[in-house]
Amino acid sequence: MTNNQKLVARKKSLLDLAAMLENVSQACKVMGVSRQHFYDIKKAYESEGLEELQEKNRRVPHRNRIAPEIEERVVKYALEYPAHGQLRAANELHKLGVLISSYCGREDQHPYQLFLGLEEIEHTRTRAASPQTNGICERFHQTVLNEFYKVTFRKKIYADLESLQQDLDEWLVYYNHQRTHQGKRCLGQTPMETFLKAKPLVVVKNLNILAHGQEPKAGPDLAA
């Protein structure tokens, strides 16, 4: 799928989401756009259909957009080293004579964010330079490393990332539904068992918090 096709699909998904929710404001909030932008897209779609949603060549390119040849090298590097983060990619490309910034300036919208919005799930993040708030994530990464990657790389040679991702997805199903956890919240249960048992309590707690005019808290943490 080309960038233009992705842009058209995103605009169309905004219209479809608004129709499904029967609420323009909620759809705009989920997709991270303004109501004015929604109505501009709606007007264009009703006027000329999907063709009008495509990026027009007559539009002036963004003044901060990098040169096409640099963009091509960045994309090639990203495809070759998909596990490298923004900072490392920028540093490695700098060694090759490609000067770029590691800061993108905005958060991309992905199906993950759309799902969270539709399910009214709060996406919380750990604070920078604060290991105390990141312990569960770090413990999970250690578990994945020790119980999946170190094991599977002894048994199998992967020719592509898709095969590795498929095996990881299958392991995650085992991790969430079959593997018992010994953390302070799971206490010998699986993460899914812990989540389902705690979910009604979280709902009640959040309702009580909202009744007092406060922000609701995130769901239960599951130790690895």
C-alpha positions in Angstrom: 0.0 0.0 0.0 1.4 3.4 -1.0 1.5 6.4 1.2 -1.3 8.0 -0.8 -3.4 4.9 -0.4 -2.8 4.9 3.4 -3.8 8.5 3.6 -7.1 7.8 1.7 -7.8 4.8 3.9 -7.2 6.8 7.1 -9.5 9.6 5.9 -12.2 7.0 4.9 -11.8 5.2 8.3 -12.5 8.5 10.0 -15.8 8.9 8.1 -16.7 5.3 8.8 -16.0 5.6 12.5 -18.1 8.7 12.8 -21.0 6.9 11.0 -20.6 3.8 13.3 -20.4 5.8 16.5 -23.1 8.3 15.3 -20.9 10.9 17.0 -18.5 13.1 15.1 -16.9 14.5 18.2 -16.1 11.1 19.6 -14.7 9.9 16.2 -12.5 13.0 15.9 -11.2 12.4 19.5 -10.4 8.8 18.8 -8.5 9.6 15.5 -6.8 12.7 16.9 -8.2 15.2 14.4 -10.3 18.4 14.7 -14.0 18.6 13.8 -13.1 21.1 11.0 -10.7 18.6 9.5 -13.5 16.0 9.6 -16.0 18.2 7.8 -13.4 19.1 5.2 -12.9 15.4 4.5 -16.6 14.7 4.5 -17.2 17.6 2.0 -14.5 16.3 -0.3 -15.7 12.7 -0.2 -19.4 13.7 -0.8 -18.2 15.9 -3.7 -15.9 13.6 -5.6 -15.6 10.3 -3.7 -12.4 8.6 -2.8 -10.5 10.3 -5.6 -10.9 13.7 -3.9 -9.3 12.3 -0.7 -6.0 11.6 -2.4 -3.0 13.9 -1.8 -2.8 16.4 -4.6 0.4 17.2 -6.3 -0.5 20.9 -6.5 -0.2 21.2 -2.7 3.0 22.8 -1.5 5.3 20.3 0.2 5.9 20.8 3.9 8.9 23.2 4.3 10.5 20.8 6.8 10.2 17.7 4.7 13.6 16.1 4.0 14.9 15.5 0.4 13.5 12.5 -1.4 16.9 10.8 -1.7 17.4 11.0 2.1 13.8 9.8 2.8 14.6 6.8 0.5 17.7 5.9 2.5 15.9 6.3 5.8 13.1 4.0 4.7 15.6 1.4 3.4 17.4 1.5 6.7 14.2 1.1 8.7 13.2 -2.0 6.6 16.7 -3.5 7.0 16.9 -2.8 10.8 13.3 -2.7 12.1 14.3 -3.2 15.7 16.4 0.0 15.8 14.7 2.9 17.6 14.7 6.5 16.4 17.9 7.6 18.2 20.0 4.6 17.2 18.7 4.8 13.6 19.6 8.5 13.4 23.1 7.8 14.9 23.8 4.9 12.5 22.6 6.9 9.5 24.8 9.8 10.6 27.8 7.5 10.3 26.8 6.8 6.7 26.6 10.5 6.0 22.8 10.9 6.3 21.9 13.7 8.7 18.5 13.5 10.2 16.8 14.2 13.5 15.6 11.4 15.8 12.5 13.5 16.8 9.4 13.1 14.6 7.4 15.9 16.3 4.1 14.0 16.6 2.6 10.7 17.5 1.4 8.5 14.6 -2.1 7.1 14.8 -2.2 3.3 14.5 -5.0 0.7 14.7 -3.8 0.2 18.3 -4.8 3.7 19.3 -8.1 3.4 17.5 -8.9 0.2 19.4 -8.0 1.8 22.7 -10.3 4.7 21.9 -13.2 2.6 20.9 -12.9 0.4 24.0 -12.4 3.5 26.3 -9.1 2.1 27.5 -6.7 4.6 28.9 -3.1 4.4 27.5 -0.7 5.1 30.3 3.0 5.5 29.9 5.9 5.3 32.3 7.7 8.4 33.3 11.1 9.1 31.7 14.2 8.3 33.9 11.9 6.7 36.5 12.7 2.9 36.8 10.3 2.6 39.7 7.3 3.0 37.4 8.8 0.8 34.7 9.5 -2.4 36.7 6.6 -4.5 35.3 7.6 -3.7 31.7 11.2 -4.5 32.4 10.2 -7.8 34.1 8.1 -8.7 31.1 10.9 -8.0 28.7 13.2 -10.2 30.8 10.6 -13.0 30.7 10.2 -12.8 26.9 14.0 -12.8 26.5 14.6 -15.8 28.8 11.6 -17.9 28.0 11.0 -17.2 24.4 13.9 -15.7 22.4 16.7 -17.6 24.1 14.8 -20.8 23.7 13.5 -20.4 20.2 16.8 -19.3 18.8 18.4 -22.5 20.0 15.8 -24.6 18.2 15.1 -22.7 15.0 16.8 -20.5 12.4 14.5 -17.8 11.0 14.6 -16.7 7.4 12.3 -13.8 7.9 10.7 -11.6 10.6 7.2 -12.8 9.8 8.0 -16.3 11.0 9.5 -15.0 14.2 6.5 -12.7 14.8 4.1 -15.6 14.3 6.0 -17.7 16.9 6.1 -14.8 19.3 2.3 -14.2 18.9 1.7 -17.9 19.7 3.9 -17.6 22.8 2.1 -14.5 24.0 -1.2 -16.5 23.9 0.4 -19.1 26.1 1.9 -16.3 28.3 -1.5 -14.6 28.9 -3.8 -17.7 29.0 -1.8 -20.6 30.3 1.4 -19.6 32.1 0.9 -19.0 35.8 2.4 -15.9 37.3 3.9 -15.4 40.7 3.6 -11.6 41.0 1.8 -9.9 43.9 -1.4 -9.5 41.8 -1.5 -12.8 40.0 -0.5 -15.1 42.9 -0.4 -18.2 40.8 -3.1 -17.3 38.3 -2.7 -16.5 34.6 -2.7 -12.8 33.5 -6.1 -13.3 31.9 -7.6 -14.8 35.0 -6.3 -11.9 37.1 -7.6 -9.4 34.6 -11.1 -10.8 34.4 -11.4 -11.1 38.1 -10.2 -7.5 38.7 -12.1 -5.9 35.9 -15.5 -5.5 37.8 -13.6 -4.0 40.7 -11.9 -1.5 38.5 -15.2 -0.5 36.9 -16.7 0.1 40.4 -13.7 2.0 41.6 -13.6 4.3 38.5 -17.3 5.0 38.9 -16.7 6.1 42.5 -13.8 8.2 41.4 -15.8 9.9 38.7 -18.6 10.6 41.2 -16.1 12.7 43.2 -15.0 14.6 40.1 -11.6 12.9 39.8 -9.8 11.2 36.9 -10.3 7.4 36.8 -7.2 5.2 37.2 -5.9 2.6 34.8 -6.6 -1.1 35.0 -4.7 -3.6 37.1 -1.0 -4.2 36.5 0.1 -7.7 35.8 3.5 -8.7 37.0 5.4 -11.0 34.7 
